[in-house]
Amino acid sequence: MYQNRISLIGFVGNDVQLRSTKNGVLVAVLSVATKSSWKNGNGEYDSRTEWHRCTAWGKLAEFAGKLEKGAHVHIEGELRYREYKQESGSDADSIPTKRRLAEIHASRILKLDRMARHEEPASETAAPIFFIEPADA
């Protein structure tokens, strides 16, 4: 059995980029920040922020396009690698460099709206979590 599954909870780092393919399929590219912290040997807290490139397709991309910078999200999907060639320099003798890019191909995006939870009366349930699960794109 094989499994390629990623689950991230973090914040959208900048406005989502929406594009269309030649076939008219909508693609959203978003950057998600996750943070981990720990206590170092001196008893002080250290932290590290990791940035993740995520892509969403079709109806999920429409939903992702509505997310704003700073939105708290939970993204599920699979890790994919893509290779491309990048030219180094502008002269005719430049050598193309092969680059490898890791990105999360999102299959589910949940918007975690923490502010709405604090504004609701205590007798009501928590704010709904929105997600769209796309058909295979």
N, C-alpha and C positions, 0 to 999 in steps of 0.2 A: 504494500500500500504506500502511496506517495501523497504528500500534502504540502502545498505552498499557500500558506495563509498568514496574512499580516493584519494586525489590529492596532490602530494608533488612536490615542486620545491626546489632543493638543489644540493649538490655536492656529487659525489661518494667518499667515504672515504678511500677505499683501492681497490686493484685489485679484479675483480670479480672472484668468485670461480665457476668453471664449474664442474658438475658431471653428471653421467648418472644413471637412475634407473635400476632395474633388467630387466625391459622390454625395455631398450635402449632409453628411453625418456630423452632428455637433460634438465638439471635443472641448472639455474644460481642463485647464492645467492650474493646479493650486499648490501652494507651498505651505506645509504644515510644520509647526515647531513643537517638539516635545522636549521636556526638561527632566533631568534627573539630578538629585542632590544627595550628598553623603557627608558624613563627618570625617574630616581628615585626621591625621596623627596628632595634630596640635589641638584637637577638640573644636576646631572651627568648621563651619559648613562650607563646602565647595559645591558648585553646580556646573552642569554642562548642558547646553542647548543643542539639539540635533535638528537639522532641517531635512524634510522629506518632500520629494517631488511626487505629486499624485495626479493621476489623470482619470477623468470620468467621461463616459461616452453616452450619446443619445439623450434619453429623458433624464438620466442621472446628471448629465452635464448641464441640462436646463436648470435643475435644482441647485447644483453647485454654483452656477452663475449668479445666483441670488445671494450667495454668502458674501459677507463683507470682511474686510481686514479685522482681525481680532475675534472673530466668531469661534466659539468653543465647539469642536466637532469630534465625533468618533467615526473613524474611517476603517472599513474592512475591505480587504481585497487580496491580491496576490502580488508578489515581488517579481518584476520583470526587468530584464536587462536589454539595452539597445545599444548598438554600435554605430558610430558615424565617423567620417573622416573630416578633420579640421586642417585647413591649410595654415602653415606657420610662415608668416611673412607675405610680402606682396610681390616679390619678384618671380621670374619664370623658373628659378631654380629651387623654389620652396618645396619642401618635402611634406606630403600630407601625414598628419599624425592621427592614428586610430584612437578614438575615445570610446569609453564604455560608460553608459549612463544607467543608474539604477532608478526605477520609479515604481510606485505602487499603482497598479491598475485597479481602481476602486470598483467594488461590486455593491457596496452599501455605504451611504453617508448618513449619519445621524447628527442633527444639530442639537447640541446640549445648551439649552437656554437657561442659564443660571439666574439671570435677573428676574425673569418671569416667576420663578419659584419663590423668590423673596417677596414679591409684590402680592401674591395670592393670599387670601385669608387662610388661616390654619385649618379650617374645616374642609377645604377643597383639596383635591388631589394635586400632585405635582404637575408642572407644565408638560404638555405632550412633547414627545420626541418625534421629529419628522424624519422619514427616510423614504427613499425610492429605491426599489430593487429592479434594475433594468433587465430586459431580455438580453441575451448575448448579442453584443455589437460586433 
